[in-house]
Amino acid sequence: MSEASVQPGVSGEIKLVGVLDYRTGPGLRKQGAELIKSSTATALVIDCSEVEKSSSVGLALLLGFMRDGAAAGKTVSVRALPEDMRQIAQVSELTEMLQHN
C-alpha cells in the first residue's frame, strides 16, 4: 500500500492518493484544505482514481473539501469515486452530492 497524500494535479485538479482511513485522514484534511485555499481555479475537481482503499473517512474528506471550496467561493466536484467509497455514499445517501457534473 502506498502512503496517502493529497496532490495538486493539472489546473483545477486535486488528486487523492493511497489509503484513506482514520490514520491518514487528519493530515489529508489539512493538506487538501490548503490546496483548495491556495488554488486560483474557481472550479476544482477532486480526482479519486488513485485511491487504493477508503473507509468512511474518505467521504468525510470529500465533504470537508466541498465545504472548503464553498467557503472560498469555488465549486468542487469529484471524479473517479472508487467502488468502496461509492457503496458508503449510497448507504449514507450522498451519491448525488458526490457525482461529477
C-alpha positions in Angstrom: 0.0 0.0 0.0 1.2 3.5 -0.8 1.4 6.4 1.6 -1.7 8.6 1.4 -1.4 12.1 0.1 -3.3 15.0 -1.5 -1.5 16.3 -4.5 -2.1 19.2 -7.0 -2.8 17.9 -10.5 -3.3 19.8 -13.6 -5.0 23.2 -13.3 -8.0 22.9 -11.0 -7.4 19.3 -10.1 -6.5 17.8 -6.7 -5.6 14.1 -6.5 -6.3 11.9 -3.6 -3.8 9.0 -3.4 -3.4 5.9 -1.3 -5.4 4.6 1.7 -7.9 6.9 3.3 -8.6 5.9 6.9 -8.5 7.2 10.5 -4.7 7.3 10.5 -4.3 9.3 7.3 -7.5 11.4 7.4 -6.4 14.3 9.6 -3.2 15.0 7.6 -5.0 14.7 4.3 -7.7 17.1 5.6 -5.1 19.8 6.3 -3.3 19.2 3.0 -6.5 19.4 0.9 -7.8 22.5 2.7 -4.5 24.3 1.9 -4.5 23.2 -1.7 -8.1 24.4 -2.1 -7.5 27.7 -0.4 -4.3 28.4 -2.5 -5.8 27.4 -5.8 -6.5 30.1 -8.3 -9.1 27.9 -10.1 -12.8 28.7 -9.5 -13.8 25.1 -10.3 -11.9 22.3 -8.7 -12.1 18.5 -9.3 -11.1 16.0 -6.7 -9.6 13.0 -8.6 -10.0 9.8 -6.6 -8.7 7.4 -9.3 -5.5 6.7 -7.3 -7.4 5.9 -4.0 -6.4 2.3 -3.1 -8.9 1.8 -0.2 -11.2 4.0 1.8 -13.3 3.9 4.9 -15.9 6.4 5.7 -13.0 8.8 6.4 -12.7 9.2 2.6 -16.2 10.5 2.3 -15.7 12.8 5.2 -12.7 14.2 3.5 -14.6 14.8 0.2 -17.4 16.6 2.1 -14.9 18.7 4.0 -13.2 19.7 0.7 -16.6 20.7 -0.7 -17.2 22.9 2.3 -13.7 24.4 2.0 -14.4 25.1 -1.7 -17.8 26.7 -1.0 -16.2 28.9 1.8 -13.6 30.1 -0.8 -16.3 30.7 -3.5 -15.2 27.7 -5.6 -17.1 24.7 -6.9 -15.8 21.3 -6.1 -16.7 18.1 -7.9 -15.5 14.5 -7.6 -14.1 12.3 -10.3 -13.5 8.5 -10.3 -15.1 7.7 -7.0 -13.8 4.1 -6.1 -16.4 1.4 -5.5 -15.9 1.2 -1.8 -16.5 4.9 -1.4 -19.4 4.7 -3.8 -21.0 2.0 -1.6 -20.6 4.0 1.6 -22.0 7.1 -0.2 -25.1 5.1 -1.3 -25.8 3.9 2.3 -25.3 7.5 3.5 -27.5 8.9 0.7 -24.6 11.1 -0.5 -24.3 9.7 -4.1 -25.9 12.6 -5.8 -23.9 15.1 -3.9 -20.6 13.4 -5.0 -21.4 12.9 -8.6 -19.2 14.7 -11.1 -21.1 17.3 -13.0 
